[in-house]
Amino acid sequence: MKKYDYLIVGAGLYGAVMAYELGKKGKKCLVIDRRDHIAGNIYCEEIEGIHVHKYGAHIFHTSDKKIWEYMNQFTEFNNYINSPVAVYKDELYNLPFNMNTFSKMWGIRTPGEAKAIIEKQRKETGITEPKNLEEQALFLGGRDIYEKLIKGYTEKQWGRKCTELPAFIIRRLPFRFIYDNNYFNDRYQGIPIGGYTAIVEKMLEGAEVRTGVDFFEFRKENPDIAEKIIFTGMIDEYFGYRLGALEYRSVRFETEVLDCENYQGNAVVNYTEREVPYTRIIEHKHFEFGRQEKTVISREYSSEWSVGMEPYYPVNDEKNTALYQAYRELAEKEENVIFGGRLGDYKYYDMDKVVAAALERLEEL
C-alpha cells in the first residue's frame, strides 16, 4: 500500500486546487514545495500590517462566473479596480490606452480626434505587413504611443530590442476610445481581503503540507510514497533538461518600507523610459485601500533567466513552443505523473485560467 494517493509537487494555486478537490473525494494528498512557504507566486507576506505581493502584483479577474463563485468560497474579494499609470520622463499617462491617455498626449478631447491622429501616424509609417514587434506597434498605434509607452518598457521587460521580438506579442494591443482606466474587461475583479496566502491555506487544510522540500531529492528517498504524482514544476527540469532548457524571463524585486503614508498614489506605476532600470513600482497598500502609517513599495526588474533562477514568464516563441511539444510527448509516456500549471504547461496563465485548468484536469482524472 502506498502511503498517499497523490504526491502534489508545488503548493501554488494549481496544486492547491488539486489538493482541495481530491481531498473532497477522500483522496489522501501530500503537498511539497521547494520554497519555504505555500501559495507559489501569489504568496503575500505581511509587512507593517500590509499584505505585500512578494512575487509581483496579482489582481484576480475573470469573466467566468463559475470560477468567480468557486474562489469566493475561500475568501471575500474587495472592489479593487486595476488602473495602472505610466511615467515617461516627466509625463504621466493612464493605462490601458484610452481617451485619458490620448487627451494627455495630444491635447484633444473627442474619440474622432484621437482616431484621426492615430490613423495619420499609422499611414506615415508605410507599414502594411508588420514583421516584428516594433513594426506591429507602429502599425497599430503610430509613433507617439510606441516611442513613449511601448518601446522602452517592452525592451526592459524582454531584454531585447523591439525589432528582435515577434509581432504576435502585442498583436491584440487594446485601444479604447472612451474615458475608462479599468485595465481589464472582465466582469469580476478584486483582491482577496486578507491576501492570497489565506486562500491557499484554506485549500490545503485537508492535505499534509511540507515546505522547503526538493522533489528530486525527496523522490530518491521516497520512490513509492504515492500512487500518482501531480507535478507543477518545470517540465524540462523534470526530464533533466535532456532536450535542452526552455527559456523564461525572470524578475527581481527590491522591496522597501517607507516612513510615509502614501508614496505614489496608485498600486502600480509603470516606467516606460528605457533609461529607468526597473519596469514598475508597486505600492502594495493600495490593493486593499490601506490606511497604515507606513507604506511598502517594490521596484520590479526584468532579467534574463538561466537554470537555477526563478522562472516567471515563458518565452512562447516558435523555438520554445516546439521544444515544449517535444517535452509534452515525453510527459504523455510518463506513467502515473500528471503535469500542469504555469511551469508544467509552459504557459503564462492568469489566475482564473490556472483554477479552470486544474478543475478541467480533475474532471479527466
C-alpha positions as a LaTeX table, in Angstrom:
\begin{tabular}{lrrr}
\hline
Residue & $x$ (\AA) & $y$ (\AA) & $z$ (\AA) \\
\hline
Met1 & 0.00 & 0.00 & 0.00 \\
Lys2 & 1.24 & 3.46 & $-0.88$ \\
Lys3 & 1.12 & 5.99 & 1.93 \\
Tyr4 & $-0.64$ & 8.66 & $-0.19$ \\
Asp5 & $-2.93$ & 8.62 & $-3.19$ \\
Tyr6 & $-1.27$ & 11.74 & $-4.64$ \\
Leu7 & 2.04 & 13.49 & $-4.22$ \\
Ile8 & 1.42 & 17.08 & $-5.36$ \\
Val9 & 4.61 & 18.91 & $-6.26$ \\
Gly10 & 4.08 & 22.64 & $-5.82$ \\
Ala11 & 1.88 & 24.43 & $-3.29$ \\
Gly12 & 0.82 & 27.18 & $-5.67$ \\
Leu13 & $-2.73$ & 27.81 & $-6.88$ \\
Tyr14 & $-2.86$ & 24.86 & $-9.31$ \\
Gly15 & $-1.56$ & 22.36 & $-6.76$ \\
Ala16 & $-3.81$ & 23.78 & $-4.03$ \\
Val17 & $-6.98$ & 23.42 & $-6.15$ \\
Met18 & $-5.94$ & 19.84 & $-6.94$ \\
Ala19 & $-5.37$ & 19.05 & $-3.25$ \\
Tyr20 & $-8.68$ & 20.60 & $-2.21$ \\
Glu21 & $-10.79$ & 18.80 & $-4.80$ \\
Leu22 & $-9.05$ & 15.44 & $-4.38$ \\
Gly23 & $-9.42$ & 15.75 & $-0.61$ \\
Lys24 & $-13.17$ & 16.21 & $-1.05$ \\
Lys25 & $-13.22$ & 12.87 & $-2.86$ \\
Gly26 & $-11.48$ & 11.17 & 0.03 \\
Lys27 & $-8.02$ & 11.05 & $-1.55$ \\
Lys28 & $-5.00$ & 11.38 & 0.71 \\
Cys29 & $-2.60$ & 14.04 & $-0.60$ \\
Leu30 & 0.91 & 15.08 & 0.32 \\
Val31 & 1.84 & 18.55 & $-0.97$ \\
Ile32 & 5.50 & 19.56 & $-1.12$ \\
Asp33 & 7.13 & 22.79 & $-2.24$ \\
Arg34 & 10.75 & 23.77 & $-2.79$ \\
Arg35 & 10.16 & 27.21 & $-1.30$ \\
Asp36 & 9.78 & 27.75 & 2.44 \\
His37 & 6.16 & 28.86 & 2.07 \\
Ile38 & 2.91 & 27.89 & 0.36 \\
Ala39 & 0.97 & 29.82 & $-2.34$ \\
Gly40 & 3.69 & 29.97 & $-5.01$ \\
Asn41 & 3.89 & 33.29 & $-6.83$ \\
Ile42 & 0.67 & 34.61 & $-5.26$ \\
Tyr43 & 2.24 & 34.41 & $-1.79$ \\
Cys44 & 1.57 & 37.50 & 0.33 \\
Glu45 & 3.90 & 38.44 & 3.17 \\
Glu46 & 2.66 & 40.78 & 5.89 \\
Ile47 & 4.93 & 43.80 & 6.48 \\
Glu48 & 3.81 & 46.77 & 8.63 \\
Gly49 & 0.27 & 45.40 & 8.51 \\
Ile50 & 0.31 & 45.43 & 4.68 \\
His51 & $-0.12$ & 42.31 & 2.52 \\
Val52 & 2.92 & 42.51 & 0.25 \\
His53 & 2.69 & 40.62 & $-3.05$ \\
Lys54 & 6.16 & 39.12 & $-2.77$ \\
Tyr55 & 6.39 & 37.96 & $-6.39$ \\
Gly56 & 4.72 & 40.89 & $-8.12$ \\
Ala57 & 1.25 & 42.37 & $-8.45$ \\
His58 & $-1.57$ & 39.83 & $-8.67$ \\
Ile59 & $-5.10$ & 41.06 & $-9.38$ \\
Phe60 & $-7.77$ & 38.40 & $-9.67$ \\
His61 & $-10.06$ & 38.97 & $-12.64$ \\
Thr62 & $-12.34$ & 36.74 & $-14.67$ \\
Ser63 & $-15.43$ & 36.71 & $-16.86$ \\
Asp64 & $-16.22$ & 33.14 & $-15.81$ \\
Lys65 & $-18.94$ & 33.29 & $-13.17$ \\
Lys66 & $-18.30$ & 29.70 & $-12.06$ \\
Ile67 & $-14.63$ & 30.43 & $-11.37$ \\
Trp68 & $-15.54$ & 33.65 & $-9.53$ \\
Glu69 & $-18.02$ & 31.78 & $-7.33$ \\
Tyr70 & $-15.50$ & 28.98 & $-6.80$ \\
Met71 & $-12.90$ & 31.41 & $-5.47$ \\
Asn72 & $-15.44$ & 33.22 & $-3.30$ \\
Gln73 & $-15.99$ & 30.10 & $-1.21$ \\
Phe74 & $-12.49$ & 30.65 & 0.21 \\
Thr75 & $-12.49$ & 34.42 & 0.66 \\
Glu76 & $-14.30$ & 37.70 & 0.20 \\
Phe77 & $-12.93$ & 39.99 & $-2.51$ \\
Asn78 & $-12.76$ & 43.76 & $-2.26$ \\
Asn79 & $-13.74$ & 46.09 & $-5.12$ \\
Tyr80 & $-10.22$ & 46.97 & $-6.29$ \\
Ile81 & $-10.09$ & 48.02 & $-9.96$ \\
Asn82 & $-6.72$ & 47.79 & $-11.70$ \\
Ser83 & $-5.92$ & 51.21 & $-13.17$ \\
Pro84 & $-2.15$ & 51.50 & $-13.65$ \\
Val85 & $-0.42$ & 54.65 & $-14.77$ \\
Ala86 & 2.70 & 55.06 & $-16.89$ \\
Val87 & 5.53 & 57.54 & $-16.38$ \\
Tyr88 & 7.59 & 58.70 & $-19.36$ \\
Lys89 & 10.23 & 61.27 & $-18.37$ \\
Asp90 & 8.15 & 63.95 & $-16.60$ \\
Glu91 & 4.85 & 62.93 & $-18.23$ \\
Leu92 & 2.17 & 60.70 & $-16.69$ \\
Tyr93 & $-0.36$ & 58.67 & $-18.71$ \\
Asn94 & $-3.27$ & 56.38 & $-17.92$ \\
Leu95 & $-3.26$ & 52.73 & $-18.97$ \\
Pro96 & $-4.63$ & 50.92 & $-20.87$ \\
Phe97 & $-4.60$ & 53.24 & $-23.88$ \\
Asn98 & $-7.87$ & 55.15 & $-23.63$ \\
Met99 & $-9.22$ & 58.66 & $-24.10$ \\
Asn100 & $-7.48$ & 59.89 & $-20.94$ \\
Thr101 & $-4.18$ & 58.72 & $-22.48$ \\
Phe102 & $-4.87$ & 60.32 & $-25.86$ \\
Ser103 & $-6.15$ & 63.57 & $-24.36$ \\
Lys104 & $-2.97$ & 63.97 & $-22.29$ \\
Met105 & $-0.69$ & 63.04 & $-25.19$ \\
Trp106 & $-2.20$ & 65.25 & $-27.87$ \\
Gly107 & $-4.36$ & 67.82 & $-26.08$ \\
Ile108 & $-7.52$ & 66.55 & $-27.75$ \\
Arg109 & $-10.96$ & 65.72 & $-26.35$ \\
Thr110 & $-13.03$ & 63.53 & $-28.70$ \\
Pro111 & $-12.67$ & 59.94 & $-29.98$ \\
Gly112 & $-12.79$ & 61.24 & $-33.55$ \\
Glu113 & $-9.74$ & 63.46 & $-32.98$ \\
Ala114 & $-7.81$ & 60.59 & $-31.37$ \\
Lys115 & $-8.63$ & 58.16 & $-34.18$ \\
Ala116 & $-7.60$ & 60.71 & $-36.81$ \\
Ile117 & $-4.16$ & 61.25 & $-35.20$ \\
Ile118 & $-3.55$ & 57.51 & $-34.81$ \\
Glu119 & $-4.60$ & 56.82 & $-38.41$ \\
Lys120 & $-2.38$ & 59.64 & $-39.72$ \\
Gln121 & 0.65 & 58.31 & $-37.82$ \\
Arg122 & $-0.06$ & 54.74 & $-38.94$ \\
Lys123 & $-0.10$ & 55.77 & $-42.59$ \\
Glu124 & 3.13 & 57.75 & $-42.17$ \\
Thr125 & 4.97 & 54.56 & $-41.18$ \\
Gly126 & 4.20 & 52.95 & $-44.54$ \\
Ile127 & 3.95 & 49.55 & $-42.81$ \\
Thr128 & 1.42 & 47.10 & $-44.23$ \\
Glu129 & 2.70 & 43.72 & $-43.02$ \\
Pro130 & 4.45 & 44.04 & $-39.62$ \\
Lys131 & 7.47 & 41.73 & $-39.32$ \\
Asn132 & 8.46 & 42.40 & $-35.71$ \\
Leu133 & 7.12 & 43.98 & $-32.52$ \\
Glu134 & 8.27 & 47.49 & $-33.40$ \\
Glu135 & 6.52 & 47.41 & $-36.77$ \\
Gln136 & 3.42 & 45.88 & $-35.18$ \\
Ala137 & 3.24 & 48.63 & $-32.54$ \\
Leu138 & 3.74 & 51.39 & $-35.12$ \\
Phe139 & 1.14 & 49.76 & $-37.36$ \\
Leu140 & $-1.41$ & 49.66 & $-34.52$ \\
Gly141 & $-0.88$ & 52.96 & $-32.74$ \\
Gly142 & 1.56 & 55.23 & $-34.54$ \\
Arg143 & 4.90 & 56.67 & $-33.43$ \\
Asp144 & 3.93 & 58.75 & $-30.35$ \\
Ile145 & 2.36 & 55.88 & $-28.43$ \\
Tyr146 & 5.12 & 53.50 & $-29.48$ \\
Glu147 & 8.01 & 55.78 & $-28.54$ \\
Lys148 & 6.60 & 56.93 & $-25.20$ \\
Leu149 & 4.62 & 54.00 & $-23.85$ \\
Ile150 & 5.71 & 50.78 & $-25.58$ \\
Lys151 & 9.33 & 50.79 & $-26.76$ \\
Gly152 & 11.33 & 51.29 & $-23.58$ \\
Tyr153 & 9.06 & 49.25 & $-21.32$ \\
Thr154 & 8.96 & 46.30 & $-23.73$ \\
Glu155 & 12.73 & 46.27 & $-24.26$ \\
Lys156 & 13.28 & 46.25 & $-20.49$ \\
Gln157 & 10.72 & 43.51 & $-19.97$ \\
Trp158 & 12.11 & 41.17 & $-22.63$ \\
Gly159 & 15.77 & 42.21 & $-22.62$ \\
Arg160 & 15.76 & 42.55 & $-26.41$ \\
Lys161 & 15.22 & 45.31 & $-28.95$ \\
Cys162 & 11.66 & 45.59 & $-30.23$ \\
Thr163 & 12.96 & 44.86 & $-33.73$ \\
Glu164 & 14.15 & 41.45 & $-32.44$ \\
Leu165 & 10.83 & 40.49 & $-30.82$ \\
Pro166 & 7.98 & 38.74 & $-32.64$ \\
Ala167 & 4.97 & 40.81 & $-33.67$ \\
Phe168 & 2.44 & 38.48 & $-32.03$ \\
Ile169 & 3.36 & 39.66 & $-28.51$ \\
Ile170 & 1.28 & 42.83 & $-28.97$ \\
Arg171 & $-0.98$ & 41.87 & $-31.84$ \\
Arg172 & $-4.05$ & 42.43 & $-29.67$ \\
Leu173 & $-2.91$ & 45.69 & $-28.10$ \\
Pro174 & $-6.13$ & 47.29 & $-26.75$ \\
Phe175 & $-7.17$ & 50.81 & $-27.73$ \\
Arg176 & $-10.25$ & 52.22 & $-26.03$ \\
Phe177 & $-11.88$ & 55.35 & $-27.33$ \\
Ile178 & $-13.70$ & 56.00 & $-24.06$ \\
Tyr179 & $-12.60$ & 57.64 & $-20.80$ \\
Asp180 & $-12.10$ & 54.39 & $-18.87$ \\
Asn181 & $-8.94$ & 53.50 & $-16.93$ \\
Asn182 & $-10.05$ & 49.98 & $-15.93$ \\
Tyr183 & $-7.25$ & 47.76 & $-17.24$ \\
Phe184 & $-9.34$ & 44.58 & $-17.51$ \\
Asn185 & $-12.51$ & 43.97 & $-19.48$ \\
Asp186 & $-13.58$ & 41.10 & $-17.22$ \\
Arg187 & $-16.91$ & 41.13 & $-15.37$ \\
Tyr188 & $-15.39$ & 40.20 & $-12.00$ \\
Gln189 & $-12.30$ & 41.74 & $-10.41$ \\
Gly190 & $-10.78$ & 42.29 & $-6.98$ \\
Ile191 & $-8.17$ & 41.47 & $-4.36$ \\
Pro192 & $-8.92$ & 38.90 & $-1.64$ \\
Ile193 & $-9.45$ & 40.56 & 1.73 \\
Gly194 & $-6.64$ & 39.22 & 3.89 \\
Gly195 & $-4.36$ & 38.40 & 0.94 \\
Tyr196 & $-3.86$ & 35.38 & $-1.30$ \\
Thr197 & $-1.94$ & 33.19 & 1.15 \\
Ala198 & $-5.08$ & 32.76 & 3.28 \\
Ile199 & $-6.95$ & 31.33 & 0.24 \\
Val200 & $-4.29$ & 28.68 & $-0.36$ \\
Glu201 & $-4.17$ & 27.84 & 3.36 \\
Lys202 & $-7.89$ & 27.03 & 3.24 \\
Met203 & $-7.49$ & 24.94 & 0.09 \\
Leu204 & $-4.69$ & 22.91 & 1.70 \\
Glu205 & $-6.41$ & 22.31 & 5.05 \\
Gly206 & $-7.21$ & 18.67 & 4.27 \\
Ala207 & $-3.76$ & 17.77 & 2.93 \\
Glu208 & $-0.39$ & 17.19 & 4.54 \\
Val209 & 1.95 & 20.01 & 3.52 \\
Arg210 & 5.75 & 20.15 & 3.67 \\
Thr211 & 7.70 & 23.20 & 2.52 \\
Gly212 & 11.42 & 23.54 & 1.87 \\
Val213 & 11.40 & 20.13 & 0.17 \\
Asp214 & 13.15 & 19.44 & $-3.15$ \\
Phe215 & 11.08 & 17.00 & $-5.20$ \\
Phe216 & 14.01 & 15.28 & $-6.88$ \\
Glu217 & 15.80 & 14.56 & $-3.61$ \\
Phe218 & 12.52 & 13.58 & $-1.95$ \\
Arg219 & 11.65 & 11.12 & $-4.72$ \\
Lys220 & 15.05 & 9.41 & $-4.43$ \\
Glu221 & 14.43 & 8.83 & $-0.74$ \\
Asn222 & 10.69 & 8.01 & $-1.09$ \\
Pro223 & 10.21 & 6.39 & $-4.51$ \\
Asp224 & 6.95 & 4.63 & $-3.61$ \\
Ile225 & 5.26 & 7.20 & $-1.38$ \\
Ala226 & 2.22 & 7.86 & $-3.61$ \\
Glu227 & 0.13 & 6.19 & $-6.28$ \\
Lys228 & 0.30 & 9.23 & $-8.57$ \\
Ile229 & 2.28 & 12.46 & $-8.87$ \\
Ile230 & 0.86 & 15.85 & $-9.86$ \\
Phe231 & 3.88 & 17.87 & $-10.98$ \\
Thr232 & 3.55 & 21.66 & $-11.25$ \\
Gly233 & 7.26 & 22.40 & $-11.56$ \\
Met234 & 9.26 & 22.98 & $-14.74$ \\
Ile235 & 8.55 & 20.23 & $-17.25$ \\
Asp236 & 12.08 & 20.39 & $-18.70$ \\
Glu237 & 13.65 & 20.13 & $-15.24$ \\
Tyr238 & 11.56 & 17.01 & $-14.54$ \\
Phe239 & 13.25 & 15.34 & $-17.50$ \\
Gly240 & 16.71 & 16.61 & $-16.53$ \\
Tyr241 & 16.77 & 19.15 & $-19.39$ \\
Arg242 & 17.59 & 16.23 & $-21.69$ \\
Leu243 & 16.24 & 18.02 & $-24.77$ \\
Gly244 & 17.60 & 21.41 & $-23.67$ \\
Ala245 & 16.27 & 24.10 & $-21.34$ \\
Leu246 & 13.10 & 26.03 & $-22.13$ \\
Glu247 & 13.56 & 29.80 & $-21.95$ \\
Tyr248 & 11.97 & 32.14 & $-19.42$ \\
Arg249 & 12.21 & 35.72 & $-18.30$ \\
Ser250 & 12.95 & 36.20 & $-14.63$ \\
Val251 & 12.02 & 39.07 & $-12.32$ \\
Arg252 & 13.85 & 40.59 & $-9.38$ \\
Phe253 & 12.22 & 42.75 & $-6.70$ \\
Glu254 & 13.66 & 45.41 & $-4.42$ \\
Thr255 & 11.19 & 45.89 & $-1.58$ \\
Glu256 & 11.43 & 48.84 & 0.78 \\
Val257 & 9.45 & 50.10 & 3.80 \\
Leu258 & 8.98 & 53.88 & 3.64 \\
Asp259 & 8.16 & 56.14 & 6.54 \\
Cys260 & 5.27 & 57.86 & 4.76 \\
Glu261 & 1.61 & 57.09 & 4.37 \\
Asn262 & 1.39 & 57.31 & 0.58 \\
Tyr263 & 4.33 & 57.15 & $-1.84$ \\
Gln264 & 2.89 & 57.22 & $-5.36$ \\
Gly265 & $-0.90$ & 57.36 & $-5.01$ \\
Asn266 & $-1.52$ & 54.20 & $-7.04$ \\
Ala267 & $-0.88$ & 50.46 & $-6.67$ \\
Val268 & 1.01 & 50.13 & $-9.98$ \\
Val269 & 3.10 & 52.74 & $-11.78$ \\
Asn270 & 4.96 & 51.67 & $-14.95$ \\
Tyr271 & 8.20 & 53.37 & $-16.01$ \\
Thr272 & 8.32 & 53.24 & $-19.78$ \\
Glu273 & 11.63 & 55.04 & $-20.34$ \\
Arg274 & 14.46 & 52.67 & $-21.29$ \\
Glu275 & 16.93 & 54.54 & $-19.09$ \\
Val276 & 14.97 & 53.81 & $-15.88$ \\
Pro277 & 16.25 & 50.33 & $-14.90$ \\
Tyr278 & 13.04 & 48.99 & $-13.32$ \\
Thr279 & 9.82 & 48.33 & $-15.21$ \\
Arg280 & 7.40 & 49.40 & $-12.48$ \\
Ile281 & 6.90 & 50.27 & $-8.83$ \\
Ile282 & 4.20 & 48.52 & $-6.84$ \\
Glu283 & 2.79 & 50.19 & $-3.72$ \\
His284 & 1.09 & 47.26 & $-2.02$ \\
Lys285 & $-1.24$ & 49.02 & 0.44 \\
His286 & $-3.33$ & 50.45 & $-2.41$ \\
Phe287 & $-4.52$ & 46.95 & $-3.40$ \\
Glu288 & $-6.53$ & 46.87 & $-0.16$ \\
Phe289 & $-7.17$ & 50.61 & 0.36 \\
Gly290 & $-4.79$ & 50.56 & 3.33 \\
Arg291 & $-4.55$ & 53.38 & 5.88 \\
Gln292 & $-1.35$ & 52.26 & 7.63 \\
Glu293 & 1.06 & 54.99 & 8.72 \\
Lys294 & 3.89 & 53.47 & 6.66 \\
Thr295 & 3.95 & 52.07 & 3.15 \\
Val296 & 5.79 & 49.28 & 1.31 \\
Ile297 & 6.98 & 49.57 & $-2.28$ \\
Ser298 & 8.62 & 47.06 & $-4.63$ \\
Arg299 & 10.71 & 48.01 & $-7.64$ \\
Glu300 & 10.46 & 45.35 & $-10.33$ \\
Tyr301 & 13.41 & 44.48 & $-12.57$ \\
Ser302 & 13.15 & 42.12 & $-15.52$ \\
Ser303 & 16.15 & 39.90 & $-16.28$ \\
Glu304 & 17.40 & 37.03 & $-18.39$ \\
Trp305 & 16.77 & 33.60 & $-16.89$ \\
Ser306 & 19.24 & 30.77 & $-16.52$ \\
Val307 & 18.97 & 27.34 & $-14.93$ \\
Gly308 & 18.80 & 27.72 & $-11.15$ \\
Met309 & 16.99 & 31.08 & $-11.22$ \\
Glu310 & 13.29 & 31.59 & $-10.50$ \\
Pro311 & 11.34 & 31.29 & $-13.79$ \\
Tyr312 & 8.48 & 33.75 & $-14.34$ \\
Tyr313 & 7.36 & 34.29 & $-17.94$ \\
Pro314 & 7.73 & 31.57 & $-20.57$ \\
Val315 & 9.18 & 32.77 & $-23.87$ \\
Asn316 & 6.50 & 31.30 & $-26.12$ \\
Asp317 & 8.22 & 31.83 & $-29.45$ \\
Glu318 & 8.38 & 29.19 & $-32.20$ \\
Lys319 & 11.63 & 27.62 & $-30.97$ \\
Asn320 & 10.45 & 27.20 & $-27.37$ \\
Thr321 & 6.97 & 26.08 & $-28.36$ \\
Ala322 & 8.49 & 23.29 & $-30.47$ \\
Leu323 & 10.77 & 22.28 & $-27.58$ \\
Tyr324 & 7.86 & 22.24 & $-25.17$ \\
Gln325 & 5.88 & 19.99 & $-27.51$ \\
Ala326 & 8.80 & 17.54 & $-27.50$ \\
Tyr327 & 8.74 & 17.53 & $-23.69$ \\
Arg328 & 4.96 & 17.14 & $-23.78$ \\
Glu329 & 5.41 & 13.93 & $-25.79$ \\
Leu330 & 7.77 & 12.62 & $-23.10$ \\
Ala331 & 5.27 & 13.62 & $-20.41$ \\
Glu332 & 2.46 & 11.67 & $-22.04$ \\
Lys333 & 4.57 & 8.50 & $-21.78$ \\
Glu334 & 5.29 & 9.06 & $-18.08$ \\
Glu335 & 3.12 & 6.66 & $-16.10$ \\
Asn336 & 1.14 & 8.00 & $-13.14$ \\
Val337 & 2.51 & 11.54 & $-13.48$ \\
Ile338 & 0.24 & 14.48 & $-14.31$ \\
Phe339 & 1.84 & 17.76 & $-15.43$ \\
Gly340 & 0.10 & 21.11 & $-15.03$ \\
Gly341 & 0.24 & 24.75 & $-14.00$ \\
Arg342 & 2.31 & 27.61 & $-15.37$ \\
Leu343 & 5.60 & 25.68 & $-15.39$ \\
Gly344 & 4.23 & 22.22 & $-16.14$ \\
Asp345 & 2.25 & 23.51 & $-19.13$ \\
Tyr346 & 4.90 & 26.14 & $-20.09$ \\
Lys347 & 2.16 & 28.74 & $-20.40$ \\
Tyr348 & 1.53 & 32.17 & $-18.95$ \\
Tyr349 & $-1.73$ & 31.73 & $-17.05$ \\
Asp350 & $-3.91$ & 34.36 & $-15.44$ \\
Met351 & $-5.08$ & 33.12 & $-12.05$ \\
Asp352 & $-8.61$ & 32.31 & $-13.17$ \\
Lys353 & $-7.21$ & 30.21 & $-16.01$ \\
Val354 & $-5.00$ & 28.31 & $-13.53$ \\
Val355 & $-8.07$ & 27.39 & $-11.49$ \\
Ala356 & $-10.05$ & 26.47 & $-14.63$ \\
Ala357 & $-7.18$ & 24.30 & $-15.95$ \\
Ala358 & $-6.91$ & 22.45 & $-12.62$ \\
Leu359 & $-10.65$ & 21.80 & $-12.44$ \\
Glu360 & $-10.66$ & 20.61 & $-16.06$ \\
Arg361 & $-7.79$ & 18.20 & $-15.40$ \\
Leu362 & $-9.59$ & 16.90 & $-12.31$ \\
Glu363 & $-12.59$ & 16.01 & $-14.45$ \\
Glu364 & $-10.29$ & 13.94 & $-16.66$ \\
Leu365 & $-8.89$ & 12.16 & $-13.60$ \\
\hline
\end{tabular}
